[in-house]
Amino acid sequence: MNEAQRVRVERFLQRPGVTEVLAAFNGGGEETRVIGGAVRDLLLGEPVGDVDLATTALPEETIRRAAAAGFKSVPTGIEHGTVTIVAHGVPFETTTLRRDVETDGRRAKVVFGRDFAEDAIRRDFTVNALGLGRDGTVHDYCDGLVDLAARRIRFIGDANLRIREDYLRILRFFRFHARYGEGALDATGLAACAAGRAGLDGLSRERVRAELLKLLVAPRAADALSAMMGAGLLVPVIGGVPRLSRFAAIAAGEPAGTVYPAFRLAALAVGVREDALRLRDGLRLSNEQFDRIERIALALEGLSGRATDCSIALLRHLAHRVGADAVAGSLVLLTANESSPGRSKVQAAIAELGQTPPFLLSGRDVLKRGVAAGPDVGRVLDQARRDWIEAGCPGERTQQFAFVESAIAQRER
């Protein structure tokens, strides 16, 4: 470790919760270390999120020690040796050391052990197998420190074997490279992923979706997706032809802090509503994710071929149908590869769309004018809203009510 890393490690070990948990679970013949992503991110200077622990103690002993120290324990995966300890309001997922005895490409059967090296080599990538002891020692059994310094994502041991143990590691390889890697992907790992691509078919769509969405928002997602395409892995995952150049343009142009996974997925894989339906079924999208992507798809269809020369009235009509956010998103997608003048025009249109005042009237206002309850109420309101949009969307309620009056008069004629 360099000096900066040593300082970060010292500060981390002094955090509330970390100090107390490691004190409670070390000693008396047992050893517990921080393991995996927290160690990786700490050494890289990245924000440390969840803190996972690996311990020689059996789950029953972990629970006993937690109770003695006054910590809450939750048996979140006790059959696999995992107990979540809560100290100072912070959860620590604590897992007994393990070794695999059987794998089927989706899950593993394990037995408990006491060997940290044996536990490390069953993990996926070298940079994820680092451990941190209570005394600040970084334990590295797989040359993870070398790979971390090189920003290289490399499978532990035989890449083909690691993938056969869990085929989701194919997607994780690209996701971790997109998040932490630099330069070209590890050639051995890339070849193993390509060779094992048929194994993706056996994974649950929910696991694939979760991993893909994390990949899409990573800093080097465009490069990783291009590599996936070259390895024959991307089309099977999204179920269609990707729009890589559009995705790359979107990824390069989005300001930090405004990245949404569903929008990134639409940028990569959506042109028409059928694409949204395919993604919903193929990736088991949540209702919220599908709704966002479907509305963008409908807006793309409505604006096809005229993104840079459509009127604000057309945009407002479309926004009424699918939502202003979906219209704005579709405009960004349709002009992602446009020249600067085209993008400037679209940005101005999006800004004007965002300044549209609300339509303040409802069916109740139509009923008050004597229209009988039923479908005519909706028809009058829709006509009034259309006329209001064509008139430039005046904001005063009295002005808007005039369009209701006009729509009623038209129906009575």
N, C-alpha and C positions, 0 to 999 in steps of 0.2 A: 504494500500500500504506500501511496505517497502521503505527504504531510496533510494535504487537504482532506483526503479520505480518512486518515486517522482522526482528524478533528471531528468530522461528521460522525464517525463511529462512536467516539467518546460522548458526543452530545446525544446521540440516539440512545445509548445505553443508560443515560441519565433521565430519560423521559419518564414522567409519571406512568405507572403501570408496567413499563418494560423492566425497570429496576426491581420492582416488587415481585413480578411474576417469575423472572429468572432466579431471584433469590429463593423463592418458595419451591421451585422445581429442580434446583440443583442441590447436590449434596445427599448424604445418606445413601450412597451407592447408585444414585441416578444422575443423569446429565441431560440437560435441555439446551437446545440452541435455536436461535432465529434461523430460518431456512428460506431459501427460494427468492421470490420476487422482492421482498423487503431488502435483502442483502444486495441484490443486483442493483436496485434503484438507489440505495444508500451510497454505494460505491460510485455510481454514475453521477451522483449529485441531483438525481431526480426526486420529486416529492415521494415520500414513502406512504403508501396507502395501508392496506391490510397487512398485519404482521402475523405470519405463521410460525409455529414452533414445531420442532421435531424433538422427541424425547425417548429415552430408554425406558421410561416408566410405562407400565401397562395402564389402560384407561381407568381401572378401578383405583390405582394409586394416584393418578392425576386428579381424579375427583376428590379423593381423600385429602390430598395436599391443598387443593383449592379451598375446601371447606375449612381446613385448619388455618388458612391464611385469611379467611373471610371473603373469598372471592365467590362469585356465582359461577356455576358450571352447568353447561347445557350439552347433553349427549347428542350432538348434531349428526354424528356418523359413527357411533360407538362400535358398530359391527366391523368397521374398517379402522378402528383405533382412534377416531377423532372425537375430541371433546372441545367445545368452545368455552374458554375461560373469559369472564368479564371482570376487568379490574379498572377502577377509576372510569367506568363507563366505556372502556375500550375493549373490543373483543379480540381474543387471541386464539386462533384455531390451532389446537395442540394435538399432534398426531404421533402415536407410538411408531417407532422405527419399524419398517416393513421390508419384506422381500417377496417378489412375485413367485408363485408356484404354478400359475396357469393364466394365460391370456387368450382372448378370442378376437382381438381387433376392436373391441368396444369397451370392455371392462376387464379387470384382472382379479384373480383370487390371490390373496396374500396371506402370509403368516407374519406374526410379530417377531422382531429381532432386537438386537442390541448393538449392531454394527453400523455406525454412521456412514462409513464408506460404502457398504452394501446397499444402504438406503439411497445414497446419492446416485449410484450408477443405474438405478432403475428409473430415474427421472428422464425428462425429454431432452433438454438442451444443456450444454455445459454451463451457460450463464445462469441457469435456473437451479443449479445444484450446489451453489455456494452456501456455506453455513457460517454463522457468527456466534462465537462462544461468549459466555458471560464476561470473560476477561478481555474481550475485544479482539481475540484471535479469529482471523478469517480462515476457515477450513475449505480447502479446494482439492477434491480428489479427481477432477476431470479436466484440468487445465482451463477452468472457466475464467480465471483472472486474465489469462493471455487472450482469450477470445473476447472478453469484455473490453480490454484495452484496444483491441483491433476492431471493435464494433462488429463482431462476426457471430452469426447464429449458426451453431454446429450441433448436430445430434451427438449424444453420448454413445460412444462405442459404435456398433454396427447400425447405421442409419436405417437399413431395411428392416432389421429386427425391431428397432424402436417404433417404426411405423406399423409393423404388423401387430404390435402390442396394443396400439390404439390409433386407428386411421385418422382420427381428428388431428393428430400431430402434423398431418400434411398441411392443413390450413393454419395451424399454429406456427409452423415454420415460416410461412409467408407473412403472417401477422406480426410475429416478433421481429422479423427482418424489417418490415415496414415501420415498426415502432422504434427499434433500437439499432438496426444494422446500418452499415455504410458500405459503399462499393458494391461489387457483384455478390450475388448469393453464393453460399458455399456450394461448390459444384457437386460434391458427393451427396449432400442433402437434397439438392435439386433433382438429381438423377433418381434418387430413391423415392422421392415424392411422385415423380412421373411414372415410375415403375409400379407404384402401389395405388394408382388412382382408382382402380376398380373397387378398392375397399371403401371409398367414400359412399358408395351406394348402400352400404349396410348401416350407416350412421343415422341416428334420428335427425329429422329435419330441424328440430329445435336446436340441437347442438351445432349443426352446420350454420344455421341462421345467426346464432349468438356469436360464433367465431368470425363469420363473414362481416357482420356489422362492426365489430371491433377493428377488423382489418381496414375497412373502408374509411375510418376516421383517423388512421395512423398517419404520421407525417410523410412517409414515403409510400403511401398506398398505391399511387399510380405506377411506380416502378415494380412493386410486388405483383400487382395485377397483370402487368405486361409479361412478367416472368411466368405467372400462372398460365396465361394464354399460350405462351410458347411451349409450355410443358403439357398442353392439352387438358388442363385442369379447370379452367374458368368456365367454359361453356357448360360442362356437366353440373357445375355448382349453381349457376344462375338459370340454367335451362334455356338459354337463348344466346344470341350474338351480342357481345358487349360493345358498348360505345366508348372505347378506351380513350380516344382523343378528346371527346367531350368531357369525360370524367377527369382527365388530366388537366384540362383547362379550368374546370370548376375547382379542383383541389388546389391549383396554383393561385386562384384568385380569391378564395374565401378568406376573409379576415379571421384571425385567431379568435376562438371563443364563440364562433357562429356556426360551427360544424354540427349538422344533424345527420345521424346515420340513415334515416329514411330518405332524406333528400339526396345523400350520396348514392344510395341504392338506386333511386330514380335516375340520377345522372348516369349511372353505369348501365342500366338495364331496361329503361322504359322509353317507349316511343308512342305507344297506343294503349288503350285500356286492356287489351288482351295480355299485354306484358305484365300489367299489374296483377291480373287474375292468375297468371302463371306463377309469379313470385309468391303470391298469397298461398297457393297450394303447394308449391315446391319447397318453400322455406317456412311454412306454417307461421306466416306473419300474424302479429297481434292485430286486433281490430283497429287500434289507433294507427299502427304502421300502415296497414292496408288502406285505411281511409285517406291518409295523407298522400300516399303514392297514387291511389286511384284518382284523386282530384287533380293531381299534377298531370296524370295521363290524359284526363278529359280536357284539361286546359291546353295541353300540347296538341291534341286533335283539333280543338277549336281555333288554334292559332297557326296551324300548319301552313307554311308558305307565306305568311304575312306578319311575322313577328316585328319587323322593323318599319312597316308602313300601315299598321292598323290604327284606327281612330281610338281616342280615349273612350268614346261611347261604346265601341265594341268591347273594349277591355272591361268596362263597367258592367255591361250586360253579362259577359262571361263570369265576372266576379260574383254576380248575383247567383249564378248557377253553381259554381264550384268553390267560391271563396277567393278573396283578394290575395291571400298568401299563396294559393296554388297558381293563380295567374302570374303573380310576380315570379314565383319559382320557375314556371314554364318559360317565361320570357328570358330569364337568365340562362336556362338550358339551351334554348333555341339560338341564342346569340353567343354562346360560350366561345365559339371559334371565329366570331365576327371581328372585323377590324375595329379600331378604337371609335370611329364615328358612329358605327352601328351600335356599339355598346353604350355610348353616351346617350344616344337617342332612346334606347330602351331604359336606361337608368332614369331619364327624365320622365318617361311614361310611367314607370313604377312609382316615382315620387308623386306624380299627379294623381295616380290611382289611390295612393295612400292618403291623399288629402280630400278624398271624396267624403262629403258629409253623410251622416246616416239618413236613411229613409225612415221617417219617424212614425208613419201611419201603420195601422194594423187592421185586421178584419173587423175589429170592434168599431173602428171609425166608419167602415163601409156599412155595417149593420145600423149604425145610428142614422145613416142617410136613407134608411127604409128598404134596403136590399134584403130580401128574404134569406135566412140562413140556408146554406147549401153551397153547391159548386160555383154559383154566380159570384159569391163573395170573393173567392180566390181569383176568379177571372177578372173582376173589376180591379182588384188590388194589383194583379200582375200587369194589367194594361196601364194602370196609373204609374207603376214603377217604371215601365218601359218608356212612357212619355216623359216622365221626370228625368230619366237618364238622357234622352235625346235633347231635352231642354237645358242640359248642363248641370243638373243636380242642385237646384236651389235649396238652401238649407233651412229656410223658415217653414214652420209647420203650416202656416196659412197658405204659403205658396204651394206646398206639396198637396194640401187639401184640394186645391183647384184642379189638380190632375185626377183626383178621385171623382170630383164633380163631372169633369169632362168624360171620364170613362163610363160613368153611369149614364150620362146623356147619350153617348154613342150606343149603348146597349138598348136604350129605350126607343131609339129611332127605328 
